[in-house]
Structures are given as structure tokens and as C-alpha cells.
Amino acid sequence: MGLSDLDRYDQELFCQSIPVLTALHCIAPYVKEGFKVVINGASGGTGTFGIQIAKIMECTVTAICSGANVELCKSLGADNVIDYKSNDVIQELKKGGLQYDLIIDNVAVGGSIYTESHHYLKET
């Protein structure tokens, strides 16, 4: 049976499992209660599930998204939200010093979120 053999409801259900499993496998093995997690691309499919999974695991979540999606991320449980369009994300992350235990990047644009991570990501 292929995807084309499924009815529309089953296709949608099948497709929704992909971002859930991606978020779960990126977060669950790497966090414990009380960890601080940053989710870049927090308002997309994987990011929205990531916020909820991290909160279920009793983590503090900082979400990075556009201003249009700040309230969405907050409604899903994000403790802090950084609007990347109106704030310098790296400067916002640096404000608290070495505080984050995990960064999940659902955008994967590379650049300074990685090269500057020594300012805000704890060593493992």
C-alpha cells in the first residue's frame, strides 16, 4: 500500500507524524527536567511540536520565530520568545550567558547561531 492508496484523512495523519517524530528524536534523548532549550524555527511544524515536547519534559523553552507567530509559540508553552525580525537573536541569546543546554535549529541557515554558541550554550 502506498501513500496514494490512503484516503485524505489518513494522508494528513501520516504526514503529521513526521514533524512530531522529528521533534521527539531531536529533543527527548538530550534533555532532562529543568534543561533550557532554544528552538529556532519554533512556529513551523517541527518547532510547534518541539515546544510542546520540551514542555512535557519540564524544560524551559526559548522560541525563535517571527513577530507574527509570537503568540502562537506562547500559547504552545514557550517561556520566552525572540522575534528574529525585530531583535538581534544572537544578542538576545547572549544576555543570559552560558545558560542553554540544547539548541534545536529547524531553519538550518547556519551562521552565527552556531559560531557564537560558545557564549550561550553550556558544554556537555
Buried (B, 14 or more C-beta within 10 A) or exposed (E): EEEEEEEEEEEEEEEEEEBBEBBBEBBEEBBEEEBBBBBBBBBBBBBBBBBBBBBEBEBBBBBBBEEEBBEBBBEBBBBBBBBBEEBEBBEBBBEEEEBBBBBBBBBEEEEEBEEBBEBBBEEE
